[in-house]
């Protein structure tokens, strides 16, 4: 793990009646993303107390790798479909390691 890597924590809330469809859509991008150049870590989590609450925990070798990821067909396609399934705006935060 590098201190120059970019960490992303992206929290997404699905509409209650769209949880299973959203989960399937988001699960479908995990494997192709993990194969991308520059992807160090890519996990999809679902909150045990609130099944509408999903979080991606990501680590990318560089901002360029993250930017390339955002342009891949599997991401642009999923984002195009996800909007109607979301219960609000995504909370996406970018981090670098301090120590």
Secondary structure, 3 states (H helix, E strand, C coil): CCCCCEEEEEEEEECHHHHHHHHHHHHHHHHHHHCCCCEEEEEEEECCCCCCEEEEEEEECCHHHHHHHHCCHHHHHHHHHHHHHECCCCEEEEECCCC
